[in-house]
Structure formats: structure tokens, C-alpha cells
Amino acid sequence: MLNYISTTTTDTGLKVEAILNPTIYPTGTTATKAELANLNILKDQSLPDCNYTIRLQQ
């Protein structure tokens, strides 16, 4: 799968670089309401629940 992603290109010249991160992360962790409230989330007009940008806090 990683090779498939790494060799992706587009007609306009976009090239994708992908690397494997072997780190094992804990499951079942959730953000608190306070942590979520502090995120600077900019939702896209197209499917805003799926397309968004998390920006750095100023």
C-alpha cells in the first residue's frame, strides 16, 4: 500500500511522498471538551464535517 501511495502522480505534476511511521500509538484516548474548544478549526464549504484545516493558535 505504501508503494502505491508513494508512486502517485497527477497530470499537473503533483507527486506524493509517503513514509511508514512504525510507532504504536495508544487507542481509546479522547480529547477533553476544553482541548477541543481550543482548536482553531476552519471548516471547508464542501462537506465541512470531512474537510477542515486545523490552524496553529495565534
C-alpha positions, 0 to 999 in steps of 0.5 A, a space after each residue: 500500500 505504501 508503494 502505491 501511495 508513494 508512486 502517485 502522480 497527477 497530470 499537473 505534476 503533483 507527486 506524493 511522498 509517503 513514509 511508514 511511521 512504525 510507532 504504536 500509538 495508544 487507542 481509546 484516548 479522547 480529547 477533553 471538551 476544553 482541548 477541543 474548544 481550543 482548536 482553531 478549526 476552519 471548516 471547508 464549504 464542501 462537506 465541512 464535517 470531512 474537510 477542515 484545516 486545523 490552524 496553529 493558535 495565534 
